[in-house]
Amino acid sequence: MSFGGRLKQIGMVFSFTAKQDKMFVPLAVGAVLIPLLLAALAVVLGWGLIFIPLGILVALLALLIVLNLRSNRAMMNAAEGQPGAAASIIENMRGDWRVRPAVSSTTQMDMVHLVVGKPGVILLAEGNPQRVRSMLGQEKRRLAKVIGNAPLHDYVIGNGEDEIPIRKLRITLTKLPRALSGKDVNSLDKRLTALSAARPQIPKGAIPKNMRPPKGAFRQTRGR
């Protein structure tokens, strides 16, 4: 991607974060002004003009750090409660994560997503806790026929007991032990592709356009 394209994406993330997070603009202004003021003070005290470019570099770095942290926070806040948000978040994670959104779903927007990665097979349920737990049980029985000895993890997204808040989903998955090699993941993915050939499609507009950054923008500033 060109330098101009990257700047455009960062600008999109900046705009999205400013709309979602009232604290972002004051923090961003502070991140820029403090290093610049300190650099100006150093020059006034006669410590050398080298502090001017140094202050600019530190200000830009501080701005990007604030943008990264607050955009992730804004993304999670916007995604919370939106059907299909868990699948969207994992699709933007670093690493080899094979996501199949809504392999099981209901008309009440309950859904179970299937993820394949080096930790094994992961089922993520969103919706009414009672209904999705039943759906999880059905999916686990269906998958048991093809996954062999691969680890199977299942989670319900939510803020209740034994549930995972969506803002903690990324870190929860990245902390799972890596049990499969890349070759194992490919083999397992092929078997699950055949099993899920007739899977239902995830509802379009899972996260409304006014509540998410444009495609690809989040990838430029996301954390681990």
N, C-alpha and C positions, 0 to 999 in steps of 0.2 A: 504494500500500500504506500502511496506517495506521502511525502511530508505534509502536503496540503490536506490530503484526506484524513490523516491522523489529527491534524489541528481541528478540522471540521467535526470529527467525532468527539474530541475532547470538549469542543464548544457545545455540542448537543448534550453531553453528560452534565456539563456545567449548568445549562439551562434547565434540564430536568431536575437536578438536585436543588437548585435555587427555588423551584416551584414547590418541591416536596418538603424542604427542610428550611424553616425560618432562621435557624442559627447558622446556616452555611455561609451566607454572604458576610455577616460580621466576622466569622472565623477566618474566611478567606482574605478579607481586608486586613485583619490583624496579622495573618501569616505573611502578607506582602509588606506591610508598613513597618513592622518591628525590625526585620533585617535591614531594610533600607535606611531607617532612622539610625540604627546602630552604625551602619557603614558611613552615613553622613557625619555622625558624631566623631567617628575615628578619623575622618579626613580633617574635620575642624580642629581636632586636637593635634594634628600634624603627624599622624601615624603612617601616612602615605596614601597615594591615590589608588593603590592596589585594592583597597577596601571597597571601592565603588563597584567594579565587576564582581568581586566576591560577594558583596551584598545582594547584587542582582541575582546571581546564581542561587544563593541561599533562599532568597524570596521565592524564586520559581520552584525550587525543590519543596519548600514549605507549602506552597499553594497546591502542588500536585499531591502531597501527602494528605492535606485536608480534603481535597477533592476525592481522593481514593476512599478515605474513611467515611466521609459523609455521603458519598454516592452509594456505597454499599448499604449504609443504613437506610437511605431513602428508598433504595430498591427493595429492601426487605419489608419496609413499612407499606410500600405500595402493593407488594405482592401478597401480604397477609390477608387471608380470607378470600382470595381470588381463585376460582376453580382452575386447576392445571398449573398453578404457580410453581409447585415443587418440581415438576418435569422441566419447566422453563429454566429454573435455577440450575439444575444439574446439567442441562444442555450447555450452559455457559461456564461450567467448571473446567479447570485445567485437568489434563489427564485423559485417559481412555475410558470414557463412560458411554456405554451404548444404551440410549434411552428409548423406551417404547411407551409413549404416553397413553393412558387410558386403555390398558388391555382389558379392563373390566370397568363398566360404568352403568349408572342408572339415570333415569329421567330427572331425578332430584339432584343431579350434579355430584353424586358420589362417584369416586373413581379410584382405581388402583393403577399405578404406574409400575412398569417393569424396567429395572436397570441392571445391566451387566457390566462388570468391571473386575479389576484385579482382586477386590475383596470377595467376589462371588456374585451371587444373584441377590438383588435387593428389591423388595416390594414396598412401595410408598402409597399409603392410602390417604385420601382427602375426602372430607364430607362428614356426614353424621357418624359418630363413633360406633354406635351399635350396628348400623348397616355395613360400614366398611370393614369391621372386624369379621363379619360373616363372609364378606367378599374376599378378605385376605385368606381365610381358611380354605375357600374354594380354590383360589389361585395356588396356594401352597400344595394342595393335593394334586392339582393339574401339573404343576412343575416337577413334582417328585418323580414323575415318570421319565423325565429327560435330563435332569441336571446331574444325576449321579451323585458323586461325593462332594460336589461344589457347595460351599457354605451358602446358606439361605438366611438372609436378614429381612425382617419386616418392621415397618414403622407406621404409626398413625400420626399425621400432621395435625397439630392443634396445641392448645394451651392447658389441656386437662391432665389428669393423672395418667401416667404411662404414655404420654404423648410428647412429641417433639415440636417445639415452636419452629416455625419455618425459618426464622432468623438463625437458628442453630443447626439447620439441616446440613449445610455445606461442611462445617467443622466436624459434625458427627460422622459423616461419610469419609472424610479424609483421615479420620483417626482409626478407621477400621483396618485390621491387619490385612496385608496383601497375601492372599492365599493362592492365587492363580498366576501363571505366567501369561505373557502375551499370546502365546500359542494356545493355551487353555481357553483364554477369553474368546479367541476367534472360533475355536471349535464349539464352545458352548453357545456362542452367538448364532452360529449356523443352525444348531438344533432348535434353538428358541425361535428363530425366524420361521422355520417350518411349522412349529407348533402354533405360532401367533399369526399365521398368514391371513386369517380372517378376523383379526382383532378390530374392535370398533375404533373410530377416529376420535381424537380429542376435540372437544367443542372449540370452534374458532373464537378468537377474542378472549382467551383465558385470562389474560391480563389486559385491561382496556388500554388503548393506545395513549391516552392522556395520563396513564399511571406507570409508564415504562419508557426507558430510553429507546431510541431507534436501534434496529438490529445491528449488532456489532459494536455499538458504542460502549456498552458495559464492559466488553472484553478489554478495552484499553486501560481501564483503571481498576479492575476488580482485584481483590486480595485473594489469598489462598482459600 
